[in-house]
Structure formats: structure tokens, C-alpha cells
Amino acid sequence: MLTIIVAGRNDDYGRNFRDRLFRTVLHNCRLLNGAAVDFEYILAEWNPLSDRPPLSEEFVSRVPNARAVIIPSEIHDKYSLNPQMPFHEMPAKNAALRRAAGEVVIITNADILFSETLVERIARGGFADDTLFRAHRIDVKPELSWQEIQDPANQLPSGEGFRPPPYYLGAGGDFCLAARSLWHSLRGFNEQIRFSTRAKDWQFFLSAAAQDVNIEFIGDVYHLDHEEGFRNTSAQDRSSDRVHFGKWWDIEFGLPVTNGYLWGLYGVREYESETDPRIVTLEPQDYRLCDEQNAVARDLLPWLTRPDDSNEMAAAFFLHTILAAHREQRRVIFRLKDARAAAMLSGFDTVASGFGVRICSNWKWPEVEGLNIRQFVPEPTVLEHRDWIVEETAHGMWFYESGSGQGTYVLPGTIRVTEPEFNPVLARRVLRAYLGLQEKGYSRFAIYGAGSHTKELLKWGIPDTLEFVGIVDSFSEKLPHVDCPVLLSSASFESDMAVACAQHEIHNVIALYNDWPRNVWASESVTVR
């Protein structure tokens, strides 16, 4: 049996939410019935508005084999740490996942149409118990008919490219299929981050990959474009505290991340609707957050949110210090006082260690249940003359050589650091790209991609030891001949760009995302040398 889970509430999100929900669900049911798939459909309705009927009532009346789980406002009020967020998508889906009857479970969204080829693959079954199965998302206008949607000429040039993105990028939350046993062993989506819903699907796949779970793409889904979504929110507004999907945060800190054993509102009693037993509401009095859970959410996890401008410049300074240390084969000792600075360094350390850069620090992370935090190599008792010391002070970072006490300027002077924006995922991959160029002895490189991603990348600066040849426009029909390494600069379209480079016989390509190693976050014991 198959369980399909969607989440929503009776608030008309993005305008015409009901229309999108019932159009997609009934379409998917029609295809599944046509393929003779035994299924149930569950709606997880989080924090429904009290001044109108629950969406669940209409859902179970119109959708074949339907059930609904209502998570009332009293539970939302205890869980949420963001007053701008009335809807928490991932814990809602987790609650339905905990109550799913199917041996195989699909978690999808209320604006997703399954393709016919995808349903044919679902009907064949044979899904491995150790694999997550994804679908490639195609954005379309909601007013199109089913026949028009399938025409590539009518599909929007947004979201993802024509080829699937890396396993952890893109719209993983729009479709993910796995054995129920695997969902339970991974404990669903992150419930510790209670101030944002952004990129929890990315983090889920990264955490799964860090635990050696296989991830495969098995088909396409179509996403009905709508207002208020992430894509239709301006870049400026995405960074504000007002957006309903919450702040951007460091999704890679502490991987693999796992919830506690009570994830998915496990153990919370349910009571059936008086009018329809297919609808259950969870009992608010049974839901409690212990003091330790609240301490983690309120005190520790804000390390991972957007830092202030000074900390952002510190992150760029860390990046270029590590690059210089790699060039000169020096050890760097970081003496830190601030948790945000340590969190930024932690991400760089995982990358730098793979290139033999020796980083030590006085900072020691506390043990936090559910987070696999990599500890720094402790500062050695005896320093080498050539060691670099980075000390965090009230006035910024103090940087000097251990033996001479003299400072060294490591920030680039040609293409300077200019107001880098909080994006630890990108910053780590930029560091890896530059370290890779240095290690292989390259002195020149070009960037393929002329969009906002490239602008953000360049804000981190380029080391003076690398000559930046220029930008190859990703919208050009014909790529020019390039006689140096080409750095692909796009998260969503990197797969397409890599193919375009191969077609134009550009083979010296540096991918930021596609070849990111799965084991980069694996914990390892470290010793001081």
C-alpha cells in the first residue's frame, strides 16, 4: 500500500489554494487509480483558522481513500518560534508520516501534479528499502490544461533546469518517496529549527546522504506556479524577518541531523471528528516541549541564522586565511569567543581538512542531541614559529604570525570582498573551488554564469594569486573557446551547464554542487600533531 502526504490549511495561501490542492490531488488520484495502485491520501492541516471550516472536511469528502490529521493552533503556539510563520510545513508532514499506513510513503506538496511516466514507475514498485526517490520539478502556469502543461514550450524557465539538479538541491520537498521504514529510521524532517521552514528538504537529503542513504531521481512532477512562494518573493524581501517561510539558516551545521524519538508528534493522543472518523485532531495537552528542547531552539540554534555585517566579513576573512594557509602550508590557530564565528569556521574546517589545511581552535562545542557537531582540533601546547594566530577581540579579528608577531594581509586586493551575503552553502563551495585550483597549480579561471548566483559568489572576493579571466554568459547559444578551468556558477542549472560545456568540448569544469562529496560531514576523531 502507498501513502501520499500533503500539508496545508484553510487560509487560501498564495490565492486559490483550494483550487490548486484539489486539482493536483484529484489528478494524481486519477492517474494512480488508472495504474491500479492501492493508496491512501493524507492531508496534514496545521494551525487551521477557527473562523472557517477546516480544509480537512472538504478534503475527505472529495478525495478517494482520504484521511486527515489536524494539528490545532494550541500545538502551533507551543512549537513556533516565529510569529510571522502561521504554517510549519515539515512538522505537519512528519505528523502525517507517523500515522501513515502505507509500506511506501510519498511526501509531496499541494501544488504538484504527477507525470504519467512517474505514476507508471510508482505502479511497478520494487523500491529499495535503503533509497530515497526524488522527482525533477517543472514549473508551469496554473491556468494551463494538462495537455498544455506537458508541452515544453509552455513550461517556465524557473526553479530547476531541464536536467535534475544535485540530489540535495532543487525542490526535494515537492516529491520524495521512500519505504516507511526508511522514513522512520531517518526520523523525518528537522523539527529543531522552529523559526524557519527554508531548505529543510535540502538538509534532509544531505543528512540522509551523510548516512550513506542512496538517492535517485525517478521522473518528473509539475509545479503550479503561484503568488507568495519563494520564487515569487523578491530577493530583498527573502532576507527580511517578515517572510512567512522564515529566515535562511545554516542547513549543513551538525549533519547528519536527527529528531528525537518523539518526532512527528508521536504519543500525542488523537480524537476523531464527530462528523467523520477519517479526520483526527491531535490533543494539545499531550504536546509538551521539554526545557532542553527549548534551550536548544532558543539559545544554540540562533548561531545558524544570518549574522550581522561584521561577522559576515569575518567569514570572508576566514575563507581567505585558509586559502593563504594552504598556499604557504601553514597551520592556523583560531582563538574564538563567539558561537557564530565558530559556526562559520566549522563549515570551512570540514572543507579545508580535505586539502590538508591544519586548523586548530580553542572553541569546544557542547553536546547537543540530534546534532552531529564536528569538534575542532584543540590548540596545541607548543606552537610552531610559522603558525598563524587568529584572535577574536572586541574590535574584530587580530591576525599575526606566532614567532614574529607580525601581521599579514590575506584579503584580496584586486577583486575585493564586497558585502558578502549570508550563504554558508555557497561560501564553503567557493572555498573548495579555490583550494582545488591552488592544489592543481592553476593560475587562471573563468566563471560560466552571469546571473544573481555569480554576483553573490564574487562578493566573497577572488584571491590575488588567481587570474579571473571573466564571465561566460550562461544564456549564450554558443560558448566561446576557453583555455582555462571554468567554474559553473548556478545552483539550479548547474547540471544543464555541465552538459553545455561538454557539448562545446570544455572539459576542465569545476562544479560547485554536483560533485559535492557525500562523506564531507562524516565525524572523525582528530589528534594534534
VOGU-3710 file (C-alpha; in Angstrom, 3 decimals, decimal comma):
1> mltiivagrn> 0,000/0,000/0,000  1,101/3,557/-0,779  0,531/6,633/1,419  0,680/10,113/-0,127  1,002/13,083/2,230  0,315/16,775/1,608  0,136/19,638/4,084  -1,893/22,835/4,134  -4,537/24,792/5,978  -7,710/26,781/5,364
11> ddygrnfrdr> -6,004/30,139/4,735  -6,072/30,397/0,902  -2,269/30,590/0,772  -0,950/32,041/-2,497  -4,541/32,719/-3,596  -6,786/29,918/-4,858  -5,061/27,383/-2,634  -8,130/25,148/-2,572  -8,262/25,109/-6,365  -4,596/24,102/-6,614
21> lfrtvlhncr> -4,947/21,483/-3,899  -7,960/19,707/-5,352  -6,776/19,996/-8,922  -3,454/18,321/-8,124  -4,779/15,725/-5,682  -7,651/14,594/-7,926  -5,321/14,496/-10,935  -2,852/12,320/-9,029  -5,663/10,056/-7,779  -6,937/9,593/-11,337
31> llngaavdfe> -3,501/8,501/-12,561  -2,938/6,216/-9,571  -6,342/4,580/-9,974  -5,671/4,138/-13,680  -2,428/2,348/-12,826  -4,200/0,132/-10,229  -2,150/1,490/-7,325  -3,531/0,835/-3,832  -3,152/4,129/-1,990  -4,366/6,456/0,738
41> yilaewnpls> -4,096/10,262/0,664  -3,496/12,158/3,937  -3,865/15,888/4,471  -1,919/17,307/7,422  -3,747/20,523/8,329  -1,520/22,664/10,535  -2,938/25,504/12,635  -6,308/25,864/10,861  -8,138/29,152/11,225  -11,014/28,952/13,690
51> drpplseefv> -13,343/31,323/11,833  -13,914/28,972/8,887  -14,439/25,219/8,385  -11,301/23,068/8,425  -9,966/22,219/4,984  -9,909/18,605/6,121  -13,684/18,259/5,893  -13,790/19,061/2,191  -10,641/17,014/1,592  -12,015/13,714/2,899
61> srvpnaravi> -15,351/14,290/1,155  -13,814/14,856/-2,293  -10,635/12,779/-2,359  -10,691/8,984/-2,760  -9,169/6,971/0,099  -8,585/10,159/2,086  -7,724/10,797/5,724  -6,788/13,991/7,552  -4,736/14,891/10,613  -5,436/18,292/12,209
71> ipseihdkys> -2,645/19,888/14,264  -4,512/22,611/16,178  -3,385/26,158/16,921  -2,545/25,323/20,534  0,204/22,971/19,329  1,393/25,524/16,775  1,686/28,167/19,514  3,905/25,880/21,588  6,059/24,837/18,629  6,607/28,018/16,628
81> lnpqmpfhem> 9,386/30,486/17,396  8,473/32,831/14,547  5,331/34,981/14,867  5,453/35,619/11,095  5,008/31,904/10,360  1,441/30,629/10,796  2,218/27,379/8,954  5,052/24,928/9,651  5,106/22,561/6,719  7,654/19,947/7,759
91> paknaalrra> 6,407/19,081/11,280  2,921/18,858/9,761  4,163/16,310/7,221  6,046/14,465/9,958  2,821/14,155/11,959  1,069/12,534/8,993  4,109/10,365/8,297  3,961/8,979/11,828  0,353/7,967/11,164  0,765/6,608/7,627
101> agevviitna> -0,497/3,102/6,895  1,383/2,528/3,649  4,551/0,478/3,390  5,789/3,118/0,938  5,225/6,832/1,625  5,352/9,800/-0,760  5,640/13,268/0,704  4,611/15,904/-1,797  3,007/19,349/-1,962  -0,471/20,669/-2,615
111> dilfsetlve> 0,531/22,227/-5,951  2,276/19,207/-7,525  0,932/17,217/-10,494  2,494/13,787/-11,003  3,556/12,943/-14,550  2,172/9,835/-16,219  5,625/8,274/-16,521  6,235/8,854/-12,815  3,000/7,083/-11,881  3,918/4,202/-14,194
121> riarggfadd> 7,194/3,879/-12,260  5,327/4,018/-8,937  2,980/1,260/-10,115  5,903/-1,043/-10,933  7,043/-0,890/-7,307  10,268/-2,618/-6,342  11,595/0,353/-4,376  14,725/-0,464/-2,382  14,377/-0,014/1,366  17,676/1,887/1,575
131> tlfrahridv> 16,966/4,519/-1,096  15,184/7,872/-1,280  13,495/8,520/-4,622  13,090/12,054/-5,919  11,388/13,684/-8,884  12,530/16,537/-11,091  10,283/19,610/-10,802  8,990/21,622/-13,774  7,249/24,955/-13,107  4,086/25,743/-15,099
141> kpelswqeiq> 1,360/28,377/-15,151  -1,740/27,248/-13,246  -4,198/28,289/-15,968  -2,817/25,730/-18,444  -4,625/22,480/-19,256  -2,965/19,114/-18,630  -2,134/18,795/-22,333  -0,622/22,302/-22,424  1,422/21,667/-19,274  3,250/18,775/-20,921
151> dpanqlpsge> 4,375/20,935/-23,845  7,966/22,146/-23,136  7,163/25,396/-24,940  4,701/26,279/-22,161  6,990/25,470/-19,226  8,525/28,266/-17,159  12,296/28,852/-17,220  12,443/28,834/-13,450  13,183/26,650/-10,477  15,273/23,833/-11,944
161> gfrpppyylg> 16,881/23,270/-15,316  15,950/20,627/-17,865  18,143/18,064/-16,105  17,803/17,057/-12,466  19,920/19,108/-10,043  22,247/17,577/-7,437  20,449/15,211/-5,098  20,188/17,742/-2,261  19,258/20,855/-4,245  16,097/21,889/-6,017
171> aggdfclaar> 12,607/21,038/-4,883  13,182/17,881/-2,885  10,162/18,601/-0,707  7,877/18,566/-3,737  8,252/14,809/-4,140  10,111/12,251/-2,072  9,279/8,546/-1,981  10,742/6,023/0,439  9,880/2,928/2,382  8,095/3,830/5,590
181> slwhslrgfn> 10,844/2,018/7,489  13,458/4,348/5,963  11,414/7,450/6,778  11,233/6,244/10,375  14,929/5,427/10,619  15,769/8,927/9,334  13,128/10,426/11,686  11,598/12,750/9,146  12,375/16,418/8,547  14,146/18,684/11,048
191> eqirfstrak> 11,888/19,779/13,898  14,623/21,505/15,919  14,628/24,544/13,650  11,372/26,169/14,736  11,838/29,659/13,299  12,077/28,737/9,605  10,948/26,185/7,060  13,527/27,113/4,434  15,679/24,377/2,902  14,603/21,675/5,340
201> dwqfflsaaa> 14,234/19,365/2,354  17,811/20,156/1,293  19,015/19,385/4,787  17,028/16,159/4,904  18,745/14,842/1,771  22,174/15,993/2,938  21,627/14,244/6,283  20,473/11,098/4,508  23,490/11,138/2,183  25,813/11,619/5,164
211> qdvniefigd> 24,367/8,342/6,486  25,105/6,568/3,168  21,473/6,521/2,025  21,145/6,255/-1,746  19,206/8,989/-3,583  17,772/8,523/-7,073  15,597/10,520/-9,479  12,694/8,556/-10,978  10,642/11,001/-13,046  9,085/14,456/-13,351
221> vyhldheegf> 6,457/16,440/-11,467  4,782/19,693/-12,488  4,540/22,603/-10,058  1,650/25,064/-10,406  3,226/28,492/-10,006  1,531/30,825/-7,513  1,892/34,053/-5,562  3,665/34,302/-2,182  6,002/31,390/-2,948  9,758/31,632/-2,575
231> rntsaqdrss> 10,350/32,111/-6,302  7,831/34,953/-6,474  9,258/36,772/-3,458  11,828/39,471/-4,195  15,437/38,804/-3,178  15,287/41,770/-0,795  12,140/40,501/0,926  13,529/36,966/1,237  16,116/38,271/3,691  13,626/40,146/5,860
241> drvhfgkwwd> 12,057/38,958/9,087  8,586/39,357/7,568  8,543/36,455/5,124  6,221/33,627/6,077  8,756/30,909/5,245  11,280/32,221/7,766  14,955/33,098/7,832  17,778/31,495/5,884  19,953/29,389/8,195  22,981/27,093/8,030
251> iefglpvtng> 21,416/23,848/6,856  24,746/21,976/6,914  25,737/22,554/10,524  25,747/19,388/12,598  24,993/16,914/9,800  23,572/14,359/9,935  20,746/15,953/11,939  18,137/13,742/13,579  14,995/14,442/15,579  14,293/12,942/18,976
261> ylwglygvre> 12,275/9,743/19,255  9,050/11,728/19,786  9,308/13,275/16,284  6,112/13,616/14,313  4,069/14,367/17,470  4,425/10,733/18,481  2,471/9,831/21,587  0,044/12,728/21,245  -3,489/11,389/21,540  -5,941/11,702/18,678
271> yesetdpriv> -9,693/12,159/18,816  -11,978/11,521/15,882  -14,243/14,148/14,360  -17,856/13,780/15,436  -18,947/14,093/11,809  -16,292/11,967/10,089  -13,958/9,380/11,709  -11,489/9,839/8,847  -10,492/13,163/10,418  -8,487/13,112/13,651
281> tlepqdyrlc> -7,334/16,073/15,719  -4,287/15,887/17,959  -4,755/16,655/21,648  -2,851/19,875/22,542  -2,495/18,983/26,219  -0,411/15,948/25,270  2,179/18,039/23,428  4,977/19,368/25,573  8,437/20,642/24,783  10,962/19,848/27,472
291> deqnavardl> 13,308/22,544/28,818  16,254/21,029/26,963  14,438/21,220/23,603  13,592/24,866/24,205  17,170/25,629/25,259  18,488/24,172/22,023  15,984/26,042/19,871  16,261/29,395/21,652  19,921/29,544/22,691  22,001/27,322/20,428
301> lpwltrpdds> 20,373/27,256/17,016  20,353/31,049/16,509  24,089/30,560/15,863  22,980/29,327/12,484  20,918/32,337/11,384  22,021/35,407/9,499  24,933/37,127/11,299  25,498/40,844/11,384  27,709/42,559/8,823  30,869/42,295/10,925
311> nemaaafflh> 30,508/38,546/11,271  29,861/38,254/7,553  33,169/39,966/6,820  34,793/37,684/9,381  33,557/34,687/7,377  35,213/36,097/4,233  38,385/36,703/6,248  38,322/33,068/7,434  37,943/31,875/3,848  40,928/33,833/2,547
321> tilaahreqr> 43,050/32,981/5,592  42,517/29,294/4,876  43,403/29,802/1,211  46,629/31,590/2,189  47,473/28,895/4,746  47,040/26,256/2,032  49,365/28,145/-0,330  52,068/28,612/2,296  51,455/25,324/4,102  50,939/26,898/7,487
331> rvifrlkdar> 48,878/25,874/10,462  46,190/28,316/11,648  45,149/28,685/15,298  41,729/30,298/15,753  41,051/31,719/19,217  37,342/32,467/19,195  34,826/33,901/21,665  31,650/33,998/19,577  29,480/30,998/18,686  28,518/32,470/15,319
341> aaamlsgfdt> 32,157/32,851/14,326  32,792/29,263/15,431  29,812/28,020/13,417  31,153/29,730/10,295  34,643/28,327/10,858  33,199/24,848/11,446  31,842/24,714/7,902  35,142/25,886/6,408  37,066/23,397/8,543  35,227/20,429/7,031
351> vasgfgvric> 36,333/21,583/3,570  39,868/22,658/4,480  40,742/19,371/6,187  40,187/17,562/2,902  43,011/19,622/1,380  45,408/19,098/4,264  44,952/22,542/5,820  45,648/22,264/9,547  43,130/24,253/11,601  43,086/24,312/15,404
361> snwkwpeveg> 40,863/26,225/17,794  40,211/26,835/21,464  36,460/26,560/20,777  34,694/23,449/22,041  31,101/22,732/21,100  28,677/21,420/23,711  26,986/18,117/23,019  23,529/18,711/21,536  21,243/15,743/20,988  20,353/15,372/17,338
371> lnirqfvpep> 23,315/17,393/16,029  26,490/15,664/14,875  28,840/18,564/15,613  32,405/18,166/14,436  34,838/19,350/17,093  37,893/21,399/16,174  41,393/20,087/16,703  42,356/21,681/20,030  45,086/24,299/20,144  48,460/22,603/20,712
381> tvlehrdwiv> 50,503/23,347/23,801  53,587/24,116/21,704  53,268/26,465/18,733  55,425/26,466/15,619  57,211/29,659/14,560  55,252/29,767/11,263  51,837/29,224/12,840  49,266/31,895/12,139  47,157/33,087/15,051  43,658/34,497/14,544
391> eetahgmwfy> 42,241/36,040/17,722  38,729/37,333/18,065  38,629/40,584/20,023  36,028/43,196/20,825  37,338/45,225/17,880  37,476/42,440/15,294  39,973/39,790/14,273  43,663/40,110/15,198  45,876/38,155/12,821  49,614/37,580/13,260
401> esgsgqgtyv> 52,451/35,066/12,915  53,266/33,166/16,103  57,049/33,563/16,027  57,457/37,147/14,809  54,185/38,618/15,991  53,845/40,356/12,625  50,510/40,627/10,887  49,871/39,506/7,314  47,230/40,837/4,933  45,349/37,945/3,325
411> lpgtirvtep> 42,271/39,615/1,827  42,381/40,064/-1,968  43,304/43,467/-3,350  42,089/43,213/-6,945  38,650/41,617/-6,770  37,876/42,558/-3,207  35,414/41,235/-0,674  32,325/43,417/-1,021  29,396/42,901/1,358  29,094/39,107/1,118
421> efnpvlarrv> 25,613/37,822/1,882  24,814/35,063/4,341  25,057/31,862/2,324  27,259/29,287/4,066  26,378/26,636/1,473  27,866/28,785/-1,300  30,835/30,045/0,753  32,019/26,501/1,513  31,807/25,513/-2,115  33,670/28,644/-3,205
431> lraylglqek> 36,438/27,752/-0,741  36,614/24,220/-2,111  36,794/25,506/-5,701  39,670/27,888/-4,943  41,521/25,242/-2,915  41,114/22,822/-5,823  42,550/25,363/-8,283  45,503/26,039/-5,998  46,203/22,371/-5,368  46,311/21,629/-9,102
441> gysrfaiyga> 48,532/24,625/-9,817  46,105/26,628/-11,940  46,604/30,369/-12,129  43,632/31,364/-14,332  39,913/30,536/-14,412  36,622/31,744/-15,856  33,082/31,689/-14,500  30,206/30,256/-16,512  27,018/32,029/-15,448  26,014/35,683/-15,471
451> gshtkellkw> 23,117/35,699/-13,031  22,497/36,559/-9,384  24,407/33,478/-8,179  27,600/34,792/-9,800  27,109/38,248/-8,313  26,784/36,643/-4,888  29,850/34,474/-5,499  32,035/37,442/-6,467  31,142/39,266/-3,239  33,413/36,798/-1,400
461> gipdtlefvg> 36,381/38,109/-3,391  38,925/36,227/-5,519  42,473/35,541/-4,256  45,114/37,656/-5,988  47,052/34,519/-6,920  44,240/33,537/-9,316  43,637/35,498/-12,507  39,925/35,888/-13,158  39,552/35,731/-16,953  35,907/36,780/-16,998
471> ivdsfseklp> 32,287/35,632/-17,116  30,844/33,376/-19,804  27,176/34,268/-20,217  25,031/31,229/-19,460  22,374/32,483/-21,897  24,720/32,483/-24,888  23,771/29,972/-27,569  27,415/29,426/-28,467  30,085/29,234/-25,778  33,437/30,820/-26,587
481> hvdcpvllss> 36,637/28,812/-26,516  38,116/28,909/-23,016  41,676/27,704/-22,380  41,436/27,587/-18,573  39,245/25,940/-15,918  35,592/27,001/-15,947  33,713/27,385/-12,671  29,975/26,669/-13,018  28,028/29,324/-11,149  24,413/28,251/-10,718
491> asfesdmava> 22,705/26,061/-8,155  19,548/25,207/-10,094  21,008/24,980/-13,604  24,447/23,500/-12,927  23,509/20,141/-14,474  22,415/21,830/-17,704  25,543/23,984/-17,781  27,822/20,979/-17,337  26,226/19,305/-20,360  26,571/22,515/-22,403
501> caqheihnvi> 30,275/22,654/-21,557  30,768/19,044/-22,657  28,954/19,726/-25,921  31,339/22,617/-26,594  34,355/20,478/-25,648  35,045/22,443/-22,469  36,189/19,631/-20,229  38,099/21,400/-17,460  34,965/22,178/-15,439  34,656/22,901/-11,719
511> alyndwprnv> 31,226/22,092/-10,284  30,188/23,719/-7,038  27,308/21,377/-6,252  27,098/18,282/-8,478  30,253/16,622/-7,199  29,959/17,639/-3,543  31,213/14,571/-1,634  28,652/12,764/0,481  31,109/11,989/3,254  32,359/15,545/3,784
521> wasesvtvr> 30,342/15,841/7,009  31,304/12,462/8,448  32,576/12,681/12,023  36,144/11,670/12,573  38,489/11,545/15,520  41,220/14,178/15,339  44,557/14,467/17,077  47,021/17,321/17,435  50,276/16,891/15,538
//
